[in-house]
Amino acid sequence: MIEIQERKNGVSFLVQVLPRSSKCAFAGIQEGIIRLKLTAPPVEGRANEECLEFFSELLGIKKGQMSILHGQKSRKKIIQIDGLTREQLEARLSLMLQTERQGEGSVLKRPRDRK
């Protein structure tokens, strides 16, 4: 499962991004780290922006509640979400992972990439 840290104002978790992929989508979990494919290149913060946008849409939260605490120029990042508890994040992620495993569509693709 995903390693989630509780922080003063919310929660944080590790993400490894794979920029310049053919699609923007969830790519699995490895050693407690979410792997995320991004179409954006790692130039001028575009991959960071797409990463935050993906999680915002996926989890149903505002982008303003999210930030990259560490890893602005790295493939491994620590994402913080303000105003969310560990239990709330776990529930949202597990529901989406369960739906994906049951083959009920590509829930873990960015909404505009779903077909």
C-alpha positions as CSV (number, residue, x, y, z in Angstrom):
1,M,0.0,0.0,0.0
2,I,0.9,3.6,-0.3
3,E,3.0,5.2,2.5
4,I,1.1,8.2,3.7
5,Q,2.5,10.7,6.3
6,E,0.3,12.8,8.5
7,R,1.4,16.4,8.6
8,K,0.2,19.5,10.6
9,N,-2.3,20.6,7.9
10,G,-3.0,17.4,6.0
11,V,-1.2,14.4,4.5
12,S,1.7,13.7,2.2
13,F,2.8,10.8,0.0
14,L,5.6,9.9,-2.4
15,V,5.1,9.9,-6.2
16,Q,7.5,8.9,-8.9
17,V,6.7,10.6,-12.2
18,L,7.5,9.2,-15.6
19,P,7.4,12.3,-17.9
20,R,7.0,12.3,-21.7
21,S,4.8,9.2,-21.6
22,S,2.2,8.4,-24.3
23,K,-0.6,9.0,-21.8
24,C,-1.3,10.5,-18.4
25,A,-2.2,7.6,-16.1
26,F,-1.6,5.7,-12.9
27,A,1.3,3.3,-13.5
28,G,1.2,1.3,-10.3
29,I,2.6,1.3,-6.8
30,Q,6.2,0.2,-6.1
31,E,7.7,0.1,-2.6
32,G,4.9,2.4,-1.2
33,I,5.4,5.0,-4.0
34,I,2.8,5.9,-6.5
35,R,4.1,5.7,-10.1
36,L,2.5,8.2,-12.4
37,K,2.9,8.5,-16.2
38,L,2.7,12.1,-17.5
39,T,2.6,13.3,-21.1
40,A,4.3,16.7,-20.1
41,P,8.0,17.0,-20.4
42,P,10.1,17.9,-17.3
43,V,10.6,21.4,-18.5
44,E,9.6,24.7,-16.9
45,G,7.5,22.9,-14.3
46,R,5.1,21.4,-16.8
47,A,5.4,17.9,-15.4
48,N,4.9,19.2,-11.9
49,E,1.7,21.0,-12.9
50,E,0.3,18.0,-14.7
51,C,1.1,15.8,-11.7
52,L,-0.9,18.1,-9.4
53,E,-3.7,18.4,-11.9
54,F,-3.9,14.6,-12.2
55,F,-4.3,14.1,-8.4
56,S,-6.6,17.0,-8.1
57,E,-9.0,15.5,-10.7
58,L,-8.5,12.0,-9.4
59,L,-9.2,12.7,-5.8
60,G,-11.8,15.4,-6.3
61,I,-9.9,18.2,-4.5
62,K,-8.8,21.7,-5.5
63,K,-5.3,22.2,-6.9
64,G,-4.9,25.0,-4.3
65,Q,-5.0,22.4,-1.6
66,M,-2.0,20.6,-3.0
67,S,1.7,21.3,-3.2
68,I,5.0,19.6,-4.0
69,L,7.0,19.7,-0.7
70,H,10.1,18.1,-2.1
71,G,11.4,17.1,-5.6
72,Q,10.5,20.1,-7.7
73,K,13.3,19.0,-10.1
74,S,13.3,15.3,-9.4
75,R,11.2,12.4,-10.6
76,K,10.5,11.4,-7.0
77,K,8.3,14.0,-5.3
78,I,6.5,14.4,-2.0
79,I,3.0,15.7,-2.5
80,Q,1.1,17.4,0.3
81,I,-2.6,17.7,0.4
82,D,-4.0,20.2,2.9
83,G,-7.4,19.6,4.7
84,L,-7.4,15.9,4.1
85,T,-6.9,13.2,6.7
86,R,-4.9,10.0,6.2
87,E,-8.2,8.0,6.4
88,Q,-9.9,10.2,3.8
89,L,-6.9,9.8,1.4
90,E,-6.7,6.1,1.9
91,A,-10.4,5.7,1.3
92,R,-10.3,7.7,-1.9
93,L,-7.3,5.9,-3.2
94,S,-8.4,2.4,-2.3
95,L,-11.8,2.9,-3.9
96,M,-10.2,4.0,-7.1
97,L,-7.7,1.1,-7.1
98,Q,-10.4,-1.4,-6.4
99,T,-12.5,-0.1,-9.3
100,E,-9.5,-0.3,-11.6
101,R,-8.8,-3.9,-10.5
102,Q,-12.4,-4.9,-11.2
103,G,-12.0,-3.7,-14.8
104,E,-14.7,-1.0,-14.5
105,G,-13.0,1.3,-16.9
106,S,-9.9,3.4,-16.7
107,V,-10.6,5.4,-13.5
108,L,-7.0,6.1,-13.0
109,K,-6.5,8.1,-16.2
110,R,-7.0,11.8,-16.2
111,P,-10.7,12.4,-17.0
112,R,-10.1,14.1,-20.3
113,D,-7.9,11.1,-21.4
114,R,-10.7,8.5,-20.7
115,K,-12.3,7.0,-23.7
